[in-house]
């Protein structure tokens, strides 16, 4: 899992670092909620939001505290609204700050993975039928790959590729 996270993250960051800062806040990407638009900065905020949310889930679980999935005040059928919250949470960060915050959340998740053995990650269901390892993957390497693809497509359409 760590290798997949590292590979997908590196690909994503290479794309992000090639985008001019003045285009980061332009709402020209299809948003996470149907019929909405988002910016590159919003896409990065979404990744940060989910990464930090997984860290919160693990921390609360580790301390024997209840975990509100996906987040306090949100249901699984309200992920578009949660995405909007993430966009707003990180809107003030400049491009370099977004990438740095994304890097910190990825590194924190990797540390949480490294602190657990295979049994803890994949040996038992952690949320519903999903193992902890699978929940982490759903919110790291998979969305990093998806975001990379979105950016590649956006850059081609925008004439930046």
C-alpha positions as a Markdown table, in Angstrom:
| # | Residue | x | y | z |
|---|---|---|---|---|
| 1 | Unk | 0.0 | 0.0 | 0.0 |
| 2 | Unk | 2.8 | 2.5 | 0.8 |
| 3 | Unk | 4.4 | 2.1 | -2.6 |
| 4 | Unk | 1.0 | 2.7 | -4.3 |
| 5 | Unk | 0.5 | 5.8 | -2.2 |
| 6 | Unk | 4.0 | 7.1 | -2.9 |
| 7 | Unk | 3.8 | 6.5 | -6.7 |
| 8 | Unk | 0.4 | 8.1 | -7.1 |
| 9 | Unk | 1.3 | 11.0 | -4.9 |
| 10 | Unk | 4.5 | 11.7 | -6.8 |
| 11 | Unk | 2.6 | 11.7 | -10.1 |
| 12 | Unk | 0.0 | 14.1 | -8.7 |
| 13 | Unk | 2.5 | 16.5 | -7.2 |
| 14 | Unk | 4.5 | 16.7 | -10.5 |
| 15 | Unk | 1.3 | 17.8 | -12.2 |
| 16 | Unk | 0.3 | 20.2 | -9.5 |
| 17 | Unk | 3.7 | 21.9 | -9.5 |
| 18 | Unk | 3.5 | 22.5 | -13.2 |
| 19 | Unk | 0.3 | 24.5 | -12.9 |
| 20 | Unk | 0.7 | 28.3 | -12.9 |
| 21 | Unk | -0.3 | 29.8 | -9.5 |
| 22 | Unk | -2.7 | 32.2 | -11.2 |
| 23 | Unk | -4.8 | 29.2 | -12.5 |
| 24 | Unk | -5.2 | 27.5 | -9.1 |
| 25 | Unk | -8.4 | 29.3 | -8.2 |
| 26 | Unk | -10.1 | 29.3 | -11.6 |
| 27 | Unk | -13.3 | 27.2 | -11.3 |
| 28 | Unk | -12.7 | 25.3 | -14.5 |
| 29 | Unk | -12.8 | 21.6 | -13.4 |
| 30 | Unk | -15.9 | 19.5 | -13.0 |
| 31 | Unk | -16.7 | 19.6 | -9.3 |
| 32 | Unk | -17.3 | 16.7 | -6.9 |
| 33 | Unk | -21.0 | 17.4 | -6.7 |
| 34 | Unk | -23.0 | 17.0 | -9.9 |
| 35 | Unk | -23.4 | 20.2 | -11.9 |
| 36 | Unk | -20.7 | 22.1 | -10.0 |
| 37 | Unk | -17.3 | 23.5 | -11.0 |
| 38 | Unk | -14.2 | 23.6 | -8.9 |
| 39 | Unk | -10.7 | 24.9 | -9.1 |
| 40 | Unk | -7.4 | 23.1 | -9.0 |
| 41 | Unk | -7.1 | 24.5 | -5.4 |
| 42 | Unk | -10.4 | 22.9 | -4.6 |
| 43 | Unk | -9.3 | 19.6 | -5.9 |
| 44 | Unk | -6.2 | 19.7 | -3.7 |
| 45 | Unk | -8.4 | 20.9 | -0.7 |
| 46 | Unk | -10.7 | 17.8 | -1.3 |
| 47 | Unk | -7.7 | 15.5 | -1.1 |
| 48 | Unk | -6.4 | 17.2 | 2.1 |
| 49 | Unk | -9.9 | 17.1 | 3.6 |
| 50 | Unk | -10.3 | 13.4 | 3.1 |
| 51 | Unk | -6.7 | 12.6 | 4.2 |
| 52 | Unk | -7.1 | 14.6 | 7.4 |
| 53 | Unk | -10.5 | 13.0 | 8.0 |
| 54 | Unk | -9.0 | 9.5 | 7.8 |
| 55 | Unk | -6.4 | 10.6 | 10.3 |
| 56 | Unk | -9.2 | 11.9 | 12.6 |
| 57 | Unk | -11.1 | 8.6 | 12.2 |
| 58 | Unk | -8.0 | 6.6 | 13.2 |
| 59 | Unk | -7.2 | 8.9 | 16.1 |
| 60 | Unk | -10.7 | 8.7 | 17.5 |
| 61 | Unk | -10.9 | 5.0 | 17.1 |
| 62 | Unk | -7.5 | 4.5 | 18.7 |
| 63 | Unk | -8.6 | 6.6 | 21.7 |
| 64 | Unk | -11.9 | 4.6 | 22.0 |
| 65 | Unk | -14.0 | 7.6 | 21.0 |
| 66 | Unk | -17.0 | 7.3 | 18.6 |
| 67 | Unk | -16.3 | 8.0 | 14.9 |
| 68 | Unk | -18.9 | 9.8 | 12.9 |
| 69 | Unk | -18.6 | 8.4 | 9.4 |
| 70 | Unk | -18.0 | 10.2 | 7.1 |
| 71 | Unk | -17.9 | 13.3 | 9.3 |
| 72 | Unk | -19.9 | 14.9 | 12.1 |
| 73 | Unk | -22.9 | 16.6 | 10.5 |
| 74 | Unk | -22.6 | 14.7 | 7.2 |
| 75 | Unk | -24.1 | 11.5 | 5.8 |
| 76 | Unk | -22.6 | 9.3 | 3.1 |
| 77 | Unk | -25.2 | 10.7 | 0.7 |
| 78 | Unk | -24.0 | 14.2 | 1.3 |
| 79 | Unk | -20.4 | 13.9 | 0.0 |
| 80 | Unk | -20.9 | 16.8 | -2.4 |
| 81 | Unk | -21.7 | 19.1 | 0.5 |
| 82 | Unk | -18.7 | 17.7 | 2.4 |
| 83 | Unk | -16.5 | 18.5 | -0.6 |
| 84 | Unk | -17.8 | 22.1 | -0.5 |
| 85 | Unk | -16.8 | 22.2 | 3.1 |
| 86 | Unk | -13.3 | 21.0 | 2.3 |
| 87 | Unk | -13.0 | 23.6 | -0.5 |
| 88 | Unk | -13.9 | 26.4 | 1.9 |
| 89 | Unk | -11.6 | 25.0 | 4.7 |
| 90 | Unk | -8.5 | 25.5 | 2.6 |
| 91 | Unk | -9.5 | 28.3 | 0.3 |
| 92 | Unk | -7.0 | 30.8 | 1.9 |
| 93 | Unk | -4.0 | 28.6 | 1.3 |
| 94 | Unk | -1.8 | 29.5 | -1.6 |
| 95 | Unk | -0.8 | 26.8 | -4.1 |
| 96 | Unk | 2.5 | 26.0 | -2.3 |
| 97 | Unk | 0.6 | 25.9 | 1.0 |
| 98 | Unk | -1.9 | 23.5 | -0.4 |
| 99 | Unk | 0.7 | 21.1 | -1.7 |
| 100 | Unk | 2.6 | 21.3 | 1.7 |
| 101 | Unk | -0.6 | 20.5 | 3.6 |
| 102 | Unk | -1.4 | 17.7 | 1.3 |
| 103 | Unk | 2.2 | 16.3 | 1.7 |
| 104 | Unk | 1.8 | 16.5 | 5.6 |
| 105 | Unk | -1.5 | 14.6 | 5.5 |
| 106 | Unk | 0.0 | 11.9 | 3.2 |
| 107 | Unk | 3.1 | 11.6 | 5.5 |
| 108 | Unk | 0.9 | 11.3 | 8.6 |
| 109 | Unk | -1.2 | 8.6 | 7.0 |
| 110 | Unk | 2.0 | 6.7 | 6.0 |
| 111 | Unk | 3.2 | 6.9 | 9.6 |
| 112 | Unk | -0.1 | 5.5 | 10.8 |
| 113 | Unk | 0.2 | 2.7 | 8.2 |
| 114 | Unk | 3.8 | 1.9 | 9.2 |
| 115 | Unk | 2.7 | 1.7 | 12.9 |
| 116 | Unk | 0.4 | -1.2 | 12.1 |
| 117 | Unk | 0.9 | -4.7 | 11.0 |
| 118 | Unk | -0.9 | -6.6 | 8.2 |
| 119 | Unk | -3.4 | -8.0 | 10.7 |
| 120 | Unk | -4.4 | -4.5 | 12.0 |
| 121 | Unk | -4.6 | -3.1 | 8.4 |
| 122 | Unk | -6.3 | -6.0 | 6.6 |
| 123 | Unk | -7.2 | -8.8 | 9.1 |
| 124 | Unk | -10.6 | -7.6 | 10.2 |
| 125 | Unk | -13.4 | -5.3 | 9.2 |
| 126 | Unk | -12.9 | -1.8 | 10.5 |
| 127 | Unk | -15.8 | 0.0 | 9.1 |
| 128 | Unk | -18.7 | -2.1 | 7.9 |
| 129 | Unk | -17.2 | -4.7 | 5.6 |
| 130 | Unk | -14.0 | -2.6 | 4.9 |
| 131 | Unk | -10.7 | -3.1 | 6.6 |
| 132 | Unk | -8.7 | -0.2 | 7.9 |
| 133 | Unk | -6.2 | -0.6 | 5.0 |
| 134 | Unk | -8.9 | -0.5 | 2.5 |
| 135 | Unk | -10.4 | 2.7 | 4.0 |
| 136 | Unk | -7.0 | 4.3 | 3.9 |
| 137 | Unk | -6.6 | 3.3 | 0.2 |
| 138 | Unk | -10.0 | 4.7 | -0.6 |
| 139 | Unk | -8.7 | 8.1 | 0.6 |
| 140 | Unk | -5.1 | 8.1 | -0.6 |
| 141 | Unk | -3.7 | 6.3 | -3.6 |
| 142 | Unk | -7.1 | 5.9 | -5.4 |
| 143 | Unk | -8.1 | 9.6 | -5.1 |
| 144 | Unk | -4.5 | 10.7 | -5.9 |
| 145 | Unk | -4.7 | 8.7 | -9.2 |
| 146 | Unk | -8.1 | 10.1 | -9.9 |
| 147 | Unk | -7.0 | 13.7 | -9.3 |
| 148 | Unk | -3.9 | 13.1 | -11.5 |
| 149 | Unk | -6.2 | 12.0 | -14.3 |
| 150 | Unk | -8.6 | 14.9 | -13.8 |
| 151 | Unk | -5.6 | 17.3 | -14.0 |
| 152 | Unk | -4.2 | 15.7 | -17.2 |
| 153 | Unk | -7.6 | 15.9 | -18.9 |
| 154 | Unk | -8.1 | 19.5 | -17.7 |
| 155 | Unk | -4.6 | 20.5 | -18.9 |
| 156 | Unk | -5.3 | 19.1 | -22.4 |
| 157 | Unk | -8.6 | 20.8 | -22.7 |
| 158 | Unk | -7.1 | 24.1 | -21.4 |
| 159 | Unk | -4.1 | 23.9 | -23.7 |
| 160 | Unk | -1.6 | 23.5 | -20.9 |
| 161 | Unk | -0.4 | 20.0 | -21.7 |
